[in-house]
Amino acid sequence: MSEPTDVDSMPTPDALLHTGAERPFDPEDLVMASGRTVTPERVEWARRAIEERGAAALERYLP
């Protein structure tokens, strides 16, 4: 079998993810935690999610 070539299908490395416990998180963190590539549209989606749900928006994606 060959390796996936679609960047969106690759998981985000753990070293790039963090929770809000150590420091505040930003919309880009939420996009990466959701396994998506950071784009302006997704950053805006994340910004709205953070405004509506606070830290719970990020915590749902992290173990």
CYANA upper distance limits for C-alpha pairs under 8 A (distance plus 0.5 A):
  4 PRO  CA      9 SER  CA      7.67
  4 PRO  CA     10 MET  CA      7.99
  5 THR  CA      9 SER  CA      8.44
  6 ASP  CA     10 MET  CA      7.63
  7 VAL  CA     37 THR  CA      8.04
  8 ASP  CA     35 GLY  CA      7.77
  8 ASP  CA     36 ARG  CA      6.26
  8 ASP  CA     37 THR  CA      6.39
  9 SER  CA     35 GLY  CA      8.33
 10 MET  CA     35 GLY  CA      8.15
 11 PRO  CA     35 GLY  CA      6.34
 12 THR  CA     16 LEU  CA      7.41
 12 THR  CA     17 LEU  CA      8.04
 12 THR  CA     32 MET  CA      6.85
 12 THR  CA     33 ALA  CA      7.52
 12 THR  CA     35 GLY  CA      6.41
 13 PRO  CA     17 LEU  CA      7.62
 14 ASP  CA     18 HIS  CA      8.39
 16 LEU  CA     32 MET  CA      8.46
 17 LEU  CA     29 ASP  CA      7.25
 17 LEU  CA     32 MET  CA      7.74
 17 LEU  CA     33 ALA  CA      6.79
 18 HIS  CA     22 GLU  CA      8.04
 18 HIS  CA     25 PHE  CA      8.31
 18 HIS  CA     29 ASP  CA      8.17
 19 THR  CA     23 ARG  CA      7.97
 19 THR  CA     24 PRO  CA      8.48
 19 THR  CA     25 PHE  CA      7.50
 19 THR  CA     58 LEU  CA      7.86
 19 THR  CA     59 GLU  CA      7.73
 19 THR  CA     62 LEU  CA      8.15
 20 GLY  CA     24 PRO  CA      5.46
 20 GLY  CA     25 PHE  CA      5.89
 20 GLY  CA     55 ALA  CA      7.41
 25 PHE  CA     29 ASP  CA      6.59
 25 PHE  CA     30 LEU  CA      8.13
 26 ASP  CA     30 LEU  CA      7.28
 26 ASP  CA     47 ARG  CA      8.35
 27 PRO  CA     31 VAL  CA      6.85
 27 PRO  CA     43 VAL  CA      5.95
 27 PRO  CA     44 GLU  CA      8.05
 27 PRO  CA     46 ALA  CA      5.43
 27 PRO  CA     47 ARG  CA      5.74
 27 PRO  CA     50 ILE  CA      7.85
 28 GLU  CA     32 MET  CA      6.76
 28 GLU  CA     38 VAL  CA      6.91
 28 GLU  CA     43 VAL  CA      6.37
 28 GLU  CA     46 ALA  CA      7.87
 29 ASP  CA     33 ALA  CA      6.53
 30 LEU  CA     34 SER  CA      6.68
 30 LEU  CA     46 ALA  CA      6.54
 30 LEU  CA     57 ALA  CA      7.98
 30 LEU  CA     58 LEU  CA      6.06
 31 VAL  CA     35 GLY  CA      7.23
 31 VAL  CA     36 ARG  CA      6.21
 31 VAL  CA     37 THR  CA      7.43
 31 VAL  CA     38 VAL  CA      6.52
 31 VAL  CA     42 ARG  CA      6.93
 31 VAL  CA     43 VAL  CA      7.05
 31 VAL  CA     46 ALA  CA      6.79
 32 MET  CA     36 ARG  CA      6.03
 32 MET  CA     37 THR  CA      7.02
 32 MET  CA     38 VAL  CA      7.22
 33 ALA  CA     58 LEU  CA      7.62
 33 ALA  CA     61 TYR  CA      6.44
 33 ALA  CA     62 LEU  CA      7.47
 34 SER  CA     61 TYR  CA      6.41
 38 VAL  CA     42 ARG  CA      6.77
 38 VAL  CA     43 VAL  CA      7.13
 39 THR  CA     43 VAL  CA      6.64
 40 PRO  CA     44 GLU  CA      6.78
 41 GLU  CA     45 TRP  CA      6.80
 42 ARG  CA     46 ALA  CA      6.59
 43 VAL  CA     47 ARG  CA      6.56
 44 GLU  CA     48 ARG  CA      6.81
 45 TRP  CA     49 ALA  CA      6.75
 46 ALA  CA     50 ILE  CA      6.59
 47 ARG  CA     51 GLU  CA      6.78
 48 ARG  CA     52 GLU  CA      6.69
 49 ALA  CA     53 ARG  CA      6.34
 49 ALA  CA     54 GLY  CA      7.79
 49 ALA  CA     57 ALA  CA      6.49
 50 ILE  CA     54 GLY  CA      5.04
 50 ILE  CA     55 ALA  CA      7.25
 50 ILE  CA     56 ALA  CA      8.45
 50 ILE  CA     57 ALA  CA      6.27
 50 ILE  CA     58 LEU  CA      8.32
 53 ARG  CA     57 ALA  CA      5.88
 54 GLY  CA     58 LEU  CA      8.39
 55 ALA  CA     59 GLU  CA      6.72
 56 ALA  CA     60 ARG  CA      6.64
 57 ALA  CA     61 TYR  CA      8.34
 58 LEU  CA     62 LEU  CA      7.42
 59 GLU  CA     63 PRO  CA      8.17
